[in-house]
Amino acid sequence: MDQQAAPTENKGVTVKQLSSVDLGPEIEGMGGRQLRLRMITIEPGGYVGIHSHKDRPGAVYVLQGKITNHLGDMAKEYGEGEAWSENKETMHWVENKGTIPVILIATDIFKQP
């Protein structure tokens, strides 16, 4: 499936926020931004719809299972113990093609609403 056919909604996804830090008092110039750590579970056949990381850099670690990361015309599979980073040019979606739930540990810096 290419980016044109990428899903825009999530399916079979559960997100649990594990921790967060208001960066304004911690780092000059970071007012209104927060660092957060989340656990994302994606059921077999589930996916996180296409989204951008502009103004929201992050990193993802695969704790369990295998996940397919669709980035442009490329699709790359990541397994347990592997990680990737997300920068301002990242526009992607991920899917679980496997038979067990995928568990990701994700951290990012985002603007508070």
N, CA and C atoms as an extended XYZ file, in Angstrom:
339
Properties=species:S:1:pos:R:3:atomname:S:1:resname:S:1:resid:I:1 pbc="F F F"
N         0.854       -1.175        0.000 N   MET     1
C         0.000        0.000        0.000 CA  MET     1
C         0.898        1.236        0.000 C   MET     1
N         0.690        2.165       -0.921 N   ASP     2
C         1.517        3.372       -0.985 CA  ASP     2
C         0.904        4.488       -0.149 C   ASP     2
N         1.584        5.641       -0.104 N   GLN     3
C         1.106        6.753        0.715 CA  GLN     3
C        -0.272        7.230        0.248 C   GLN     3
N        -0.571        7.134       -1.063 N   GLN     4
C        -1.878        7.553       -1.573 CA  GLN     4
C        -2.991        6.723       -0.937 C   GLN     4
N        -2.730        5.440       -0.699 N   ALA     5
C        -3.737        4.544       -0.149 CA  ALA     5
C        -3.592        4.361        1.363 C   ALA     5
N        -2.738        5.134        1.981 N   ALA     6
C        -2.492        5.001        3.416 CA  ALA     6
C        -3.743        5.338        4.217 C   ALA     6
N        -3.995        4.596        5.295 N   PRO     7
C        -5.150        4.913        6.132 CA  PRO     7
C        -4.961        6.260        6.829 C   PRO     7
N        -6.067        6.939        7.068 N   THR     8
C        -6.011        8.236        7.750 CA  THR     8
C        -6.474        8.134        9.202 C   THR     8
N        -7.065        7.015        9.557 N   GLU     9
C        -7.528        6.781       10.924 CA  GLU     9
C        -6.717        5.639       11.533 C   GLU     9
N        -6.842        5.470       12.845 N   ASN    10
C        -6.199        4.354       13.538 CA  ASN    10
C        -7.174        3.189       13.658 C   ASN    10
N        -6.627        1.967       13.707 N   LYS    11
C        -7.447        0.770       13.913 CA  LYS    11
C        -6.690       -0.164       14.849 C   LYS    11
N        -7.356       -0.631       15.906 N   GLY    12
C        -6.749       -1.595       16.815 CA  GLY    12
C        -5.575       -1.048       17.599 C   GLY    12
N        -5.644        0.243       17.948 N   VAL    13
C        -4.530        0.923       18.622 CA  VAL    13
C        -4.956        1.373       20.016 C   VAL    13
N        -4.116        1.073       21.005 N   THR    14
C        -4.316        1.554       22.371 CA  THR    14
C        -3.064        2.328       22.774 C   THR    14
N        -3.275        3.524       23.333 N   VAL    15
C        -2.146        4.365       23.746 CA  VAL    15
C        -2.247        4.629       25.245 C   VAL    15
N        -1.147        4.389       25.949 N   LYS    16
C        -1.076        4.674       27.383 CA  LYS    16
C         0.090        5.620       27.619 C   LYS    16
N        -0.205        6.792       28.190 N   GLN    17
C         0.879        7.723       28.522 CA  GLN    17
C         1.561        7.240       29.794 C   GLN    17
N         2.880        7.069       29.721 N   LEU    18
C         3.644        6.568       30.857 CA  LEU    18
C         4.221        7.689       31.705 C   LEU    18
N         4.621        8.787       31.047 N   SER    19
C         5.236        9.900       31.762 CA  SER    19
C         5.273       11.118       30.855 C   SER    19
N         5.399       12.301       31.460 N   SER    20
C         5.565       13.526       30.674 CA  SER    20
C         6.275       14.578       31.516 C   SER    20
N         6.922       15.510       30.814 N   VAL    21
C         7.645       16.606       31.459 CA  VAL    21
C         7.322       17.885       30.708 C   VAL    21
N         6.906       18.925       31.436 N   ASP    22
C         6.730       20.248       30.849 CA  ASP    22
C         8.123       20.830       30.645 C   ASP    22
N         8.512       21.061       29.384 N   LEU    23
C         9.878       21.494       29.091 CA  LEU    23
C        10.109       22.986       29.298 C   LEU    23
N         9.043       23.782       29.399 N   GLY    24
C         9.187       25.228       29.581 CA  GLY    24
C        10.076       25.607       30.751 C   GLY    24
N         9.820       25.077       31.953 N   PRO    25
C        10.655       25.410       33.100 CA  PRO    25
C        12.041       24.747       33.060 C   PRO    25
N        12.209       23.764       32.196 N   GLU    26
C        13.450       22.992       32.159 CA  GLU    26
C        14.486       23.538       31.177 C   GLU    26
N        14.028       24.004       30.006 N   ILE    27
C        14.937       24.434       28.940 CA  ILE    27
C        14.447       25.758       28.371 C   ILE    27
N        15.319       26.749       28.375 N   GLU    28
C        14.963       28.060       27.839 CA  GLU    28
C        14.516       27.920       26.380 C   GLU    28
N        13.427       28.601       26.040 N   GLY    29
C        12.911       28.581       24.676 CA  GLY    29
C        11.975       27.422       24.377 C   GLY    29
N        11.708       26.577       25.357 N   MET    30
C        10.850       25.405       25.129 CA  MET    30
C         9.462       25.571       25.750 C   MET    30
N         9.087       26.801       26.069 N   GLY    31
C         7.771       27.055       26.636 CA  GLY    31
C         6.669       26.497       25.753 C   GLY    31
N         5.679       25.860       26.367 N   GLY    32
C         4.558       25.300       25.627 CA  GLY    32
C         4.839       23.929       25.021 C   GLY    32
N         6.022       23.397       25.263 N   ARG    33
C         6.358       22.070       24.723 CA  ARG    33
C         6.492       21.061       25.861 C   ARG    33
N         6.180       19.840       25.521 N   GLN    34
C         6.208       18.774       26.505 CA  GLN    34
C         6.949       17.567       25.934 C   GLN    34
N         7.695       16.891       26.782 N   LEU    35
C         8.320       15.616       26.440 CA  LEU    35
C         7.425       14.533       27.026 C   LEU    35
N         7.033       13.571       26.195 N   ARG    36
C         6.174       12.511       26.724 CA  ARG    36
C         6.700       11.140       26.318 C   ARG    36
N         6.365       10.167       27.140 N   LEU    37
C         6.727        8.773       26.921 CA  LEU    37
C         5.429        7.974       26.921 C   LEU    37
N         5.211        7.211       25.834 N   ARG    38
C         3.961        6.459       25.707 CA  ARG    38
C         4.229        5.004       25.336 C   ARG    38
N         3.300        4.147       25.727 N   MET    39
C         3.295        2.760       25.277 CA  MET    39
C         2.130        2.634       24.297 C   MET    39
N         2.443        2.184       23.083 N   ILE    40
C         1.435        2.059       22.035 CA  ILE    40
C         1.311        0.583       21.681 C   ILE    40
N         0.106        0.044       21.818 N   THR    41
C        -0.161       -1.347       21.465 CA  THR    41
C        -0.987       -1.365       20.187 C   THR    41
N        -0.531       -2.149       19.204 N   ILE    42
C        -1.240       -2.272       17.929 CA  ILE    42
C        -1.583       -3.746       17.738 C   ILE    42
N        -2.875       -4.030       17.696 N   GLU    43
C        -3.341       -5.408       17.549 CA  GLU    43
C        -3.019       -5.943       16.153 C   GLU    43
N        -2.971       -7.279       15.984 N   PRO    44
C        -2.755       -7.842       14.646 CA  PRO    44
C        -3.778       -7.268       13.659 C   PRO    44
N        -3.306       -6.833       12.503 N   GLY    45
C        -4.175       -6.207       11.506 CA  GLY    45
C        -4.437       -4.735       11.767 C   GLY    45
N        -3.934       -4.220       12.873 N   GLY    46
C        -4.150       -2.819       13.230 CA  GLY    46
C        -3.103       -1.907       12.623 C   GLY    46
N        -3.371       -0.611       12.716 N   TYR    47
C        -2.450        0.381       12.157 CA  TYR    47
C        -2.661        1.746       12.798 C   TYR    47
N        -1.619        2.565       12.706 N   VAL    48
C        -1.685        3.989       13.049 CA  VAL    48
C        -1.704        4.713       11.713 C   VAL    48
N        -2.756        5.491       11.470 N   GLY    49
C        -2.918        6.185       10.197 CA  GLY    49
C        -1.805        7.177        9.910 C   GLY    49
N        -1.728        7.577        8.655 N   ILE    50
C        -0.666        8.470        8.202 CA  ILE    50
C        -0.682        9.779        8.994 C   ILE    50
N         0.498       10.217        9.387 N   HIS    51
C         0.635       11.442       10.170 CA  HIS    51
C         2.031       12.023        9.993 C   HIS    51
N         2.156       13.294       10.337 N   SER    52
C         3.413       14.026       10.189 CA  SER    52
C         4.068       14.240       11.553 C   SER    52
N         5.380       14.367       11.533 N   HIS    53
C         6.123       14.695       12.749 CA  HIS    53
C         6.702       16.099       12.683 C   HIS    53
N         6.168       16.933       11.796 N   LYS    54
C         6.591       18.331       11.747 CA  LYS    54
C         6.279       18.940       13.112 C   LYS    54
N         7.246       19.584       13.715 N   ASP    55
C         7.118       20.172       15.053 CA  ASP    55
C         6.900       19.126       16.147 C   ASP    55
N         7.181       17.846       15.866 N   ARG    56
C         6.998       16.790       16.863 CA  ARG    56
C         8.022       15.673       16.655 C   ARG    56
N         9.322       15.957       16.912 N   PRO    57
C        10.328       14.914       16.749 CA  PRO    57
C        10.150       13.818       17.798 C   PRO    57
N        10.563       12.618       17.420 N   GLY    58
C        10.407       11.523       18.361 CA  GLY    58
C        11.305       10.347       18.043 C   GLY    58
N        11.185        9.324       18.873 N   ALA    59
C        11.899        8.068       18.683 CA  ALA    59
C        10.992        6.940       19.160 C   ALA    59
N        11.094        5.792       18.488 N   VAL    60
C        10.230        4.648       18.780 CA  VAL    60
C        11.092        3.399       18.962 C   VAL    60
N        10.756        2.594       19.975 N   TYR    61
C        11.444        1.342       20.268 CA  TYR    61
C        10.412        0.213       20.225 C   TYR    61
N        10.735       -0.883       19.555 N   VAL    62
C         9.830       -2.029       19.470 CA  VAL    62
C        10.112       -2.962       20.652 C   VAL    62
N         9.154       -3.046       21.548 N   LEU    63
C         9.281       -3.892       22.734 CA  LEU    63
C         8.835       -5.325       22.439 C   LEU    63
N         7.801       -5.457       21.593 N   GLN    64
C         7.259       -6.786       21.269 CA  GLN    64
C         6.729       -6.793       19.849 C   GLN    64
N         6.944       -7.888       19.133 N   GLY    65
C         6.379       -8.075       17.802 CA  GLY    65
C         7.203       -7.456       16.693 C   GLY    65
N         6.569       -7.363       15.520 N   LYS    66
C         7.185       -6.746       14.344 CA  LYS    66
C         6.211       -5.734       13.773 C   LYS    66
N         6.734       -4.571       13.391 N   ILE    67
C         5.909       -3.483       12.864 CA  ILE    67
C         6.448       -3.071       11.498 C   ILE    67
N         5.550       -2.744       10.582 N   THR    68
C         5.956       -2.243        9.271 CA  THR    68
C         5.744       -0.741        9.261 C   THR    68
N         6.815       -0.002        8.995 N   ASN    69
C         6.801        1.463        8.958 CA  ASN    69
C         6.802        1.888        7.490 C   ASN    69
N         5.730        2.554        7.061 N   HIS    70
C         5.594        3.026        5.678 CA  HIS    70
C         6.002        4.492        5.626 C   HIS    70
N         7.076        4.760        4.894 N   LEU    71
C         7.633        6.109        4.786 CA  LEU    71
C         7.874        6.385        3.307 C   LEU    71
N         7.033        7.246        2.711 N   GLY    72
C         7.134        7.488        1.277 CA  GLY    72
C         6.854        6.207        0.517 C   GLY    72
N         7.719        5.868       -0.428 N   ASP    73
C         7.557        4.644       -1.219 CA  ASP    73
C         8.204        3.435       -0.557 C   ASP    73
N         8.791        3.635        0.614 N   MET    74
C         9.486        2.553        1.309 CA  MET    74
C         8.628        1.974        2.428 C   MET    74
N         8.789        0.676        2.653 N   ALA    75
C         8.186        0.015        3.805 CA  ALA    75
C         9.305       -0.780        4.461 C   ALA    75
N         9.529       -0.526        5.742 N   LYS    76
C        10.602       -1.221        6.459 CA  LYS    76
C        10.021       -1.883        7.696 C   LYS    76
N        10.428       -3.126        7.910 N   GLU    77
C         9.966       -3.868        9.075 CA  GLU    77
C        10.971       -3.731       10.214 C   GLU    77
N        10.453       -3.497       11.417 N   TYR    78
C        11.273       -3.409       12.626 CA  TYR    78
C        10.794       -4.479       13.601 C   TYR    78
N        11.748       -5.176       14.214 N   GLY    79
C        11.419       -6.218       15.174 CA  GLY    79
C        11.810       -5.835       16.590 C   GLY    79
N        11.558       -6.750       17.497 N   GLU    80
C        11.867       -6.528       18.911 CA  GLU    80
C        13.306       -6.069       19.085 C   GLU    80
N        13.487       -5.028       19.888 N   GLY    81
C        14.817       -4.507       20.178 CA  GLY    81
C        15.319       -3.491       19.175 C   GLY    81
N        14.551       -3.220       18.124 N   GLU    82
C        14.962       -2.226       17.126 CA  GLU    82
C        14.237       -0.908       17.371 C   GLU    82
N        14.797        0.164       16.811 N   ALA    83
C        14.235        1.502       17.024 CA  ALA    83
C        14.432        2.350       15.780 C   ALA    83
N        13.671        3.448       15.696 N   TRP    84
C        13.856        4.436       14.638 CA  TRP    84
C        13.544        5.818       15.186 C   TRP    84
N        14.028        6.828       14.472 N   SER    85
C        13.758        8.212       14.878 CA  SER    85
C        12.800        8.856       13.881 C   SER    85
N        12.146        9.923       14.337 N   GLU    86
C        11.167       10.655       13.532 CA  GLU    86
C        11.513       12.134       13.620 C   GLU    86
N        11.686       12.777       12.446 N   ASN    87
C        12.045       14.193       12.434 CA  ASN    87
C        11.008       15.001       11.662 C   ASN    87
N        11.293       16.280       11.443 N   LYS    88
C        10.321       17.179       10.816 CA  LYS    88
C         9.930       16.757        9.408 C   LYS    88
N        10.719       15.913        8.774 N   GLU    89
C        10.399       15.457        7.421 CA  GLU    89
C         9.670       14.113        7.402 C   GLU    89
N         9.434       13.535        8.573 N   THR    90
C         8.778       12.228        8.648 CA  THR    90
C         7.270       12.371        8.455 C   THR    90
N         6.757       11.722        7.410 N   MET    91
C         5.318       11.578        7.155 CA  MET    91
C         5.140       10.086        6.905 C   MET    91
N         4.474        9.404        7.831 N   HIS    92
C         4.430        7.945        7.735 CA  HIS    92
C         3.190        7.361        8.382 C   HIS    92
N         3.059        6.039        8.225 N   TRP    93
C         2.056        5.265        8.954 CA  TRP    93
C         2.661        3.899        9.250 C   TRP    93
N         2.149        3.229       10.273 N   VAL    94
C         2.686        1.929       10.666 CA  VAL    94
C         1.555        0.907       10.758 C   VAL    94
N         1.903       -0.357       10.486 N   GLU    95
C         0.886       -1.413       10.575 CA  GLU    95
C         1.479       -2.690       11.148 C   GLU    95
N         0.623       -3.444       11.813 N   ASN    96
C         0.991       -4.736       12.375 CA  ASN    96
C         0.469       -5.822       11.438 C   ASN    96
N         1.373       -6.419       10.666 N   LYS    97
C         1.013       -7.505        9.753 CA  LYS    97
C         1.142       -8.868       10.427 C   LYS    97
N         1.565       -8.875       11.676 N   GLY    98
C         1.832      -10.122       12.386 CA  GLY    98
C         0.612      -10.731       13.047 C   GLY    98
N         0.876      -11.733       13.892 N   THR    99
C        -0.195      -12.472       14.563 CA  THR    99
C        -0.260      -12.196       16.064 C   THR    99
N         0.667      -11.377       16.568 N   ILE   100
C         0.641      -11.001       17.986 CA  ILE   100
C         0.615       -9.477       18.083 C   ILE   100
N         0.123       -8.939       19.200 N   PRO   101
C         0.137       -7.482       19.355 CA  PRO   101
C         1.561       -6.934       19.320 C   PRO   101
N         1.708       -5.787       18.695 N   VAL   102
C         2.976       -5.056       18.705 CA  VAL   102
C         2.916       -4.074       19.864 C   VAL   102
N         3.990       -3.998       20.632 N   ILE   103
C         4.083       -3.000       21.696 CA  ILE   103
C         5.267       -2.103       21.383 C   ILE   103
N         4.979       -0.808       21.255 N   LEU   104
C         5.996        0.198       20.977 CA  LEU   104
C         6.149        1.102       22.186 C   LEU   104
N         7.367        1.547       22.445 N   ILE   105
C         7.621        2.588       23.431 CA  ILE   105
C         8.033        3.813       22.620 C   ILE   105
N         7.241        4.871       22.713 N   ALA   106
C         7.463        6.063       21.887 CA  ALA   106
C         7.660        7.286       22.768 C   ALA   106
N         8.627        8.096       22.387 N   THR   107
C         8.850        9.366       23.065 CA  THR   107
C         8.843       10.466       22.021 C   THR   107
N         8.290       11.612       22.378 N   ASP   108
C         8.292       12.739       21.456 CA  ASP   108
C         8.206       14.051       22.217 C   ASP   108
N         8.530       15.121       21.507 N   ILE   109
C         8.392       16.481       22.024 CA  ILE   109
C         7.290       17.129       21.211 C   ILE   109
N         6.260       17.642       21.886 N   PHE   110
C         5.138       18.220       21.157 CA  PHE   110
C         4.666       19.510       21.814 C   PHE   110
N         3.970       20.315       21.016 N   LYS   111
C         3.372       21.549       21.530 CA  LYS   111
C         2.092       21.197       22.254 C   LYS   111
N         1.952       21.728       23.453 N   GLN   112
C         0.726       21.505       24.205 CA  GLN   112
C        -0.409       22.259       23.526 C   GLN   112
N        -1.589       21.647       23.468 N   PRO   113
C        -2.741       22.329       22.823 CA  PRO   113
C        -3.183       23.562       23.584 C   PRO   113
